[in-house]
Structures are given as structure tokens and as C-alpha cells.
Amino acid sequence: MARFRRRTVIVHKRFQLFMLGSALCYVAFLVAVLAALLFVPLMLELGAADPASNDALIAATSALYLHERFWLASILTLVVIALHSIWTSHRIAGPLYRLRVTLEKVRQGRLPARFNARRSDFFQAEVRAASDMIECLRGNIEELQQSSHDLRRTINQVQCRLRDGDPDVAALVENLDRQGEHVEQKLGFFKLEP
């Protein structure tokens, strides 16, 4: 069985970009709130204090110290959250993408081999259920194909014996009837829901 390989970083563009945008908006909001809480009081203190006073010097030193460290930490946090958001969205979008590709193959009449989710993916149970469903379909279709082949062979034998005037045609017709019942039984497994 060939392993399923991802070829792009963004598998499900709309979903993954939404996840990324949401995460970055949350972080940007948090950074804005923290910046306001840290810098606004210092700026107000600087504006209210005499520029030559010791209080103004302390406030200015504190503001410069925070300014020097706060923005770098904020940018690094944004980058880490963005990367984590992409990684997490892959754990969701990856199985959905593989499921969509597999269902498209089924729609085209091709039943693929069993597919699995990666260990770190979400939707493990759903992927297993879809894979089990395809495996069950494969088994039933293989049996139906074999039954169809047997039925066709028996029909050909009956036709030959009828042409030859063989009196043992009744046994072949019974065999044909049993094979037809077997095909009907296998087809009866499938129910077409309204």
C-alpha cells in the first residue's frame, strides 16, 4: 500500500487560513491589551511628571526597557502561534483531505485500499470507520464479481448444452438459480435510502 504524502503546506486553504487568521487575531488582541496596560500608564506618568524629575527618569527608563523587550517577544509569539496554528490545522485538514480524495475515487467507481490517519491526526475514529466501510464494500464487490463470473460461466454452459440437446440441463438451471440467489443476497446487503 502506497503511503499518502502531503504535497503542500496548505491542504484545505479556506479552513487553514481561517484557523491561522483567528489565532493571529487573538494574539494581536492580547498584545494590544498588554501593550496598553504596560505602556499607557508609563506614558501618562511621563506626561504628568516634570521632565527633569527623578520620576520622569524612572518612567522613561522603564518605558525604554519594556519597549526594547516587549515587541520582540510579541513578534516571536506571533510566529510561534502561526506555526502551531498551521500544524494543528493539518491534524484536522489532513484526514478530511484524504477522506475527500478517497470518496471521490469511490464516486468514480474505484475502491481504494484501506487508508489511515497519521498518529497525530484528529478524527481517528472517523477515518477508521470510513476505511472499514470501504473495506466492507471491497469485500462485497469482490464476491459479487466472482458470483457474476460464475453465473456467466454457468449461463454459457447452459447455452452450449441446449444447443447440443443435453438432457442434464435441469441440473445446470438449478445451479444457475442458486448462483442468481447468491448474487441477489449480496446485492440485498445494500439498501438505497430515500
VOBA-1610 file (N, C-alpha, C; in pm, whole numbers, padded with zeros to 5 digits, always signed):
BEGIN
Met+00084-00117+00000Met+00000+00000+00000Met+00089+00124+00000Ala+00065+00214-00092Ala+00144+00337-00102Ala+00102+00433+00008Arg+00201+00498+00067Arg+00171+00595+00172Arg+00119+00722+00109Phe+00027+00786+00178Phe-00031+00911+00130Phe+00063+01024+00172Arg+00113+01100+00078Arg+00208+01208+00107Arg+00143+01343+00079Arg+00161+01435+00173Arg+00113+01571+00155Arg+00211+01642+00063Arg+00158+01718-00032Arg+00245+01786-00127Arg+00252+01937-00100Thr+00162+01991-00020Thr+00161+02134+00006Thr+00149+02160+00155Val+00184+02283+00193Val+00172+02322+00334Val+00026+02347+00368Ile-00045+02412+00277Ile-00187+02441+00297Ile-00267+02338+00219Val-00334+02248+00292Val-00410+02139+00230Val-00553+02184+00201His-00616+02248+00297His-00753+02296+00285His-00747+02447+00309Lys-00727+02522+00201Lys-00692+02664+00209Lys-00789+02745+00296Arg-00915+02736+00270Arg-01013+02819+00341Arg-01011+02790+00490Phe-01014+02663+00526Phe-01016+02624+00667Phe-00886+02663+00737Gln-00773+02627+00676Gln-00645+02651+00744Gln-00613+02799+00754Leu-00645+02878+00652Leu-00622+03021+00662Leu-00715+03085+00764Phe-00837+03032+00777Phe-00928+03081+00881Phe-00870+03053+01019Met-00819+02930+01039Met-00757+02895+01168Met-00638+02986+01198Leu-00554+03007+01098Leu-00436+03092+01114Leu-00478+03235+01146Gly-00571+03288+01070Gly-00619+03425+01093Gly-00680+03443+01231Ser-00759+03344+01272Ser-00821+03351+01405Ser-00715+03352+01515Ala-00619+03263+01505Ala-00514+03256+01607Ala-00434+03386+01611Leu-00400+03439+01493Leu-00322+03563+01490Leu-00403+03682+01542Cys-00533+03684+01517Cys-00618+03791+01572Cys-00622+03784+01725Tyr-00633+03665+01780Tyr-00631+03650+01926Tyr-00500+03699+01984Val-00390+03662+01922Val-00259+03704+01972Val-00242+03854+01957Ala-00284+03911+01843Ala-00272+04055+01822Ala-00356+04131+01925Phe-00474+04080+01954Phe-00559+04143+02056Phe-00491+04138+02192Leu-00435+04023+02227Leu-00365+04008+02355Leu-00245+04102+02363Val-00169+04111+02255Val-00053+04201+02251Val-00099+04346+02269Ala-00207+04384+02201Ala-00257+04521+02213Ala-00301+04552+02356Val-00369+04459+02419Val-00415+04480+02557Val-00294+04490+02651Leu-00199+04400+02636Leu-00079+04404+02722Leu+00001+04532+02698Ala+00014+04572+02571Ala+00086+04696+02542Ala+00018+04815+02606Ala-00115+04817+02596Ala-00189+04928+02658Ala-00171+04927+02810Leu-00179+04809+02870Leu-00164+04800+03016Leu-00023+04838+03063Leu+00077+04808+02982Leu+00215+04835+03022Leu+00261+04976+02986Phe+00228+05021+02864Phe+00284+05147+02815Phe+00200+05270+02848Val+00069+05259+02848Val-00015+05377+02872Val+00012+05438+03010Pro+00017+05358+03117Pro+00046+05422+03247Pro+00183+05490+03250Leu+00281+05430+03184Leu+00415+05493+03180Leu+00413+05623+03100Met+00340+05624+02988Met+00331+05745+02907Met+00255+05854+02981Leu+00150+05817+03054Leu+00075+05916+03133Leu+00163+05972+03244Glu+00242+05888+03307Glu+00332+05932+03413Glu+00439+06024+03356Leu+00490+05990+03237Leu+00590+06076+03173Leu+00531+06212+03137Gly+00408+06213+03090Gly+00343+06339+03053Gly+00313+06427+03172Ala+00281+06364+03283Ala+00243+06441+03403Ala+00365+06485+03484Ala+00476+06417+03473Ala+00593+06448+03556Ala+00677+06559+03493Asp+00751+06629+03579Asp+00846+06730+03534Asp+00959+06658+03461Pro+00995+06701+03337Pro+01096+06630+03260Pro+01230+06616+03332Ala+01261+06703+03424Ala+01390+06696+03493Ala+01382+06616+03623Ser+01263+06566+03657Ser+01248+06497+03785Ser+01298+06353+03779Asn+01320+06299+03897Asn+01363+06160+03911Asn+01250+06064+03867Asp+01124+06101+03891Asp+01009+06018+03849Asp+01003+06005+03697Ala+01031+06113+03627Ala+01031+06110+03481Ala+01144+06021+03430Leu+01260+06027+03495Leu+01372+05943+03456Leu+01339+05795+03476Ile+01279+05760+03587Ile+01240+05620+03615Ile+01135+05573+03514Ala+01035+05656+03487Ala+00929+05620+03392Ala+00988+05603+03252Ala+01078+05692+03211Ala+01138+05684+03078Ala+01226+05560+03067Thr+01303+05531+03171Thr+01388+05411+03171Thr+01303+05286+03165Ser+01195+05282+03241Ser+01104+05167+03238Ser+01040+05150+03101Ala+00997+05260+03041Ala+00934+05255+02909Ala+01033+05204+02804Leu+01156+05255+02809Leu+01257+05209+02713Leu+01291+05061+02734Tyr+01300+05020+02859Tyr+01330+04879+02890Tyr+01219+04789+02834Leu+01093+04826+02863Leu+00980+04746+02813Leu+00975+04747+02660His+00996+04867+02603His+00991+04879+02457His+01097+04791+02392Glu+01212+04783+02452Glu+01324+04705+02399Glu+01292+04556+02398Arg+01219+04507+02495Arg+01195+04363+02508Arg+01054+04318+02466Phe+00957+04402+02485Phe+00818+04365+02463Phe+00789+04331+02317Trp+00832+04412+02223Trp+00794+04394+02083Trp+00860+04271+02022Leu+00984+04243+02057Leu+01048+04122+02007Leu+00976+03997+02058Ala+00943+03999+02187Ala+00870+03885+02244Ala+00733+03871+02178Ser+00669+03983+02149Ser+00538+03978+02083Ser+00548+03920+01942Ile+00649+03961+01866Ile+00666+03910+01729Ile+00700+03761+01732Leu+00787+03721+01824Leu+00819+03578+01836Leu+00696+03497+01874Thr+00614+03552+01961Thr+00489+03483+02000Thr+00397+03469+01879Leu+00385+03574+01799Leu+00302+03566+01677Leu+00353+03456+01583Val+00483+03448+01564Val+00540+03347+01474Val+00514+03207+01528Val+00538+03187+01658Val+00517+03054+01718Val+00370+03014+01709Ile+00280+03107+01740Ile+00136+03077+01733Ile+00095+03049+01588Ala+00151+03121+01491Ala+00118+03097+01350Ala+00162+02957+01308Leu+00284+02919+01343Leu+00333+02786+01308Leu+00252+02676+01377His+00219+02697+01502His+00139+02599+01575His-00002+02589+01516Ser-00056+02701+01473Ser-00189+02701+01411Ser-00189+02619+01282Ile-00086+02637+01200Ile-00076+02560+01075Ile-00061+02411+01109Trp+00024+02379+01204Trp+00046+02238+01242Trp-00084+02176+01295Thr-00154+02249+01382Thr-00279+02196+01437Thr-00385+02181+01327Ser-00391+02279+01237Ser-00492+02269+01131Ser-00463+02152+01037His-00336+02114+01023His-00303+01995+00943His-00359+01869+01007Arg-00364+01866+01138Arg-00417+01749+01208Arg-00568+01734+01184Ile-00633+01843+01144Ile-00775+01839+01112Ile-00795+01827+00961Ala-00727+01915+00887Ala-00747+01920+00741Ala-00690+01797+00670Gly-00582+01740+00723Gly-00520+01623+00658Gly-00616+01506+00643Pro-00677+01460+00754Pro-00772+01349+00741Pro-00893+01384+00653Leu-00940+01508+00663Leu-01053+01549+00579Leu-01014+01547+00431Tyr-00894+01590+00401Tyr-00847+01589+00263Tyr-00837+01445+00211Arg-00776+01357+00290Arg-00763+01217+00247Arg-00901+01152+00230Leu-00993+01185+00320Leu-01129+01132+00309Leu-01196+01183+00182Arg-01179+01312+00150Arg-01238+01368+00030Arg-01182+01301-00095Val-01050+01280-00100Val-00987+01214-00215Val-01039+01071-00229Thr-01050+01001-00117Thr-01097+00863-00119Thr-01243+00856-00164Leu-01328+00945-00113Leu-01468+00946-00154Leu-01483+00980-00302Glu-01398+01066-00353Glu-01400+01097-00496Glu-01366+00973-00578Lys-01270+00895-00532Lys-01236+00770-00602Lys-01355+00674-00599Val-01423+00664-00484Val-01540+00576-00473Val-01648+00623-00568Arg-01668+00756-00576Arg-01770+00811-00667Arg-01738+00774-00811Gln-01610+00764-00845Gln-01569+00727-00980Gln-01572+00576-01002Gly-01608+00500-00898Gly-01617+00356-00912Gly-01488+00283-00880Arg-01391+00352-00827Arg-01263+00289-00789Arg-01259+00280-00637Leu-01248+00158-00587Leu-01241+00141-00442Leu-01096+00129-00400Pro-01043+00231-00335Pro-00902+00229-00296Pro-00879+00132-00181Ala-00752+00103-00160Ala-00715+00019-00045Ala-00740+00099+00083Arg-00731+00033+00193Arg-00752+00094+00324Arg-00662+00216+00341Phe-00715+00323+00399Phe-00632+00439+00428Phe-00639+00468+00578Asn-00534+00525+00630Asn-00525+00551+00774Asn-00488+00696+00798Ala-00520+00741+00917Ala-00477+00874+00960Ala-00340+00863+01025Arg-00267+00973+01025Arg-00139+00975+01095Arg-00168+00969+01245Arg-00070+00925+01322Arg-00089+00912+01467Arg-00131+01043+01532Ser-00081+01155+01482Ser-00109+01284+01545Ser-00238+01349+01494Asp-00305+01287+01397Asp-00426+01345+01339Asp-00546+01334+01433Phe-00636+01429+01416Phe-00767+01419+01479Phe-00853+01328+01391Phe-00972+01297+01433Phe-01069+01216+01358Phe-01021+01073+01334Gln-00950+01015+01427Gln-00902+00877+01413Gln-01020+00781+01396Ala-01122+00795+01479Ala-01238+00703+01473Ala-01312+00718+01340Glu-01326+00840+01292Glu-01398+00863+01167Glu-01321+00806+01048Val-01190+00821+01049Val-01108+00766+00941Val-01115+00613+00943Arg-01109+00554+01064Arg-01121+00408+01075Arg-01256+00361+01024Ala-01364+00433+01059Ala-01498+00394+01015Ala-01510+00402+00862Ala-01458+00508+00802Ala-01463+00521+00656Ala-01379+00413+00590Ser-01263+00385+00647Ser-01176+00281+00591Ser-01242+00144+00603Asp-01306+00116+00717Asp-01378-00011+00735Asp-01493-00023+00635Met-01563+00089+00612Met-01674+00088+00516Met-01622+00053+00377Ile-01512+00113+00336Ile-01456+00085+00204Ile-01408-00059+00196Glu-01348-00108+00304Glu-01303-00247+00306Glu-01422-00343+00293Cys-01533-00312+00360Cys-01654-00394+00350Cys-01709-00390+00207Leu-01712-00270+00149Leu-01757-00258+00010Leu-01668-00338-00085Arg-01538-00331-00063Arg-01445-00407-00147Arg-01474-00556-00139Gly-01495-00606-00016Gly-01523-00748+00001Gly-01651-00789-00069Asn-01756-00708-00053Asn-01884-00741-00117Asn-01874-00733-00269Ile-01803-00634-00318Ile-01790-00620-00464Ile-01705-00733-00521Glu-01600-00774-00450Glu-01520-00887-00496Glu-01605-01013-00504Glu-01689-01036-00402Glu-01778-01153-00404Glu-01879-01143-00518Leu-01934-01023-00538Leu-02030-01004-00648Leu-01963-01026-00783Gln-01840-00980-00798Gln-01768-01001-00924Gln-01744-01150-00947Gln-01706-01221-00841Gln-01685-01366-00855Gln-01816-01436-00887Ser-01925-01398-00818Ser-02055-01458-00844Ser-02101-01428-00986Ser-02077-01308-01032Ser-02114-01270-01167Ser-02036-01354-01269His-01908-01374-01241His-01825-01456-01329His-01877-01600-01331Asp-01910-01656-01213Asp-01963-01793-01205Asp-02097-01803-01278Leu-02180-01703-01260Leu-02312-01700-01325Leu-02296-01698-01477Arg-02207-01614-01525Arg-02183-01605-01669Arg-02132-01738-01724Arg-02042-01802-01649Arg-01988-01931-01694Arg-02100-02035-01701Thr-02187-02039-01601Thr-02297-02136-01600Thr-02395-02107-01713Ile-02423-01981-01739Ile-02513-01945-01850Ile-02454-01995-01982Asn-02324-01977-01999Asn-02259-02025-02122Asn-02269-02178-02134Gln-02254-02249-02021Gln-02266-02395-02023Gln-02408-02436-02061Val-02507-02367-02004Val-02647-02399-02035Val-02674-02377-02184Gln-02626-02265-02235Gln-02647-02235-02377Gln-02584-02342-02466Cys-02462-02385-02430Cys-02395-02490-02510Cys-02473-02621-02504Arg-02518-02658-02385Arg-02589-02786-02370Arg-02727-02781-02435Leu-02789-02665-02433Leu-02918-02652-02501Leu-02900-02671-02651Arg-02792-02613-02704Arg-02764-02631-02847Arg-02736-02777-02881Asp-02669-02847-02786Asp-02633-02987-02810Asp-02748-03081-02775Gly-02855-03031-02715Gly-02968-03116-02677Gly-02939-03203-02557Asp-02855-03157-02463Asp-02816-03234-02343Asp-02933-03242-02245Pro-02965-03366-02196Pro-03077-03382-02102Pro-03043-03335-01960Asp-02916-03311-01927Asp-02877-03269-01791Asp-02884-03117-01771Val-02958-03051-01856Val-02970-02905-01848Val-03043-02865-01718Ala-03132-02948-01668Ala-03208-02915-01546Ala-03114-02892-01427Ala-03010-02972-01413Ala-02913-02954-01303Ala-02839-02821-01320Leu-02805-02787-01442Leu-02738-02659-01465Leu-02830-02541-01436Val-02959-02556-01468Val-03055-02449-01439Val-03069-02431-01288Glu-03070-02541-01210Glu-03073-02530-01064Glu-02948-02458-01013Asn-02833-02493-01067Asn-02708-02428-01030Asn-02715-02278-01064Leu-02771-02249-01180Leu-02789-02111-01222Leu-02880-02036-01126Asp-02986-02101-01081Asp-03079-02041-00986Asp-03009-02012-00853Arg-02929-02106-00803Arg-02855-02085-00677Arg-02758-01967-00689Gln-02688-01961-00801Gln-02593-01851-00821Gln-02665-01716-00830Gly-02781-01717-00894Gly-02862-01595-00901Gly-02909-01552-00763Glu-02950-01649-00679Glu-02990-01617-00541Glu-02872-01560-00462His-02753-01615-00485His-02633-01565-00415His-02605-01420-00453Val-02618-01389-00583Val-02596-01251-00627Val-02702-01160-00567Glu-02828-01203-00566Glu-02936-01124-00506Glu-02913-01102-00357Gln-02864-01206-00287Gln-02835-01193-00145Gln-02727-01088-00121Lys-02622-01093-00201Lys-02513-00995-00186Lys-02562-00854-00219Leu-02643-00842-00322Leu-02697-00711-00358Leu-02798-00664-00253Gly-02865-00757-00185Gly-02960-00721-00080Gly-02894-00657+00040Phe-02763-00675+00054Phe-02688-00612+00162Phe-02697-00460+00152Phe-02703-00411+00028Phe-02706-00266+00007Phe-02851-00217+00005Lys-02877-00115+00084Lys-03009-00054+00090Lys-02997+00089+00037Leu-03084+00124-00054Leu-03086+00261-00107Leu-03182+00342-00023Glu-03127+00431+00057Glu-03209+00514+00145Glu-03268+00629+00067Pro-03391+00668+00101Pro-03454+00783+00028Pro-03390+00914+00066
//
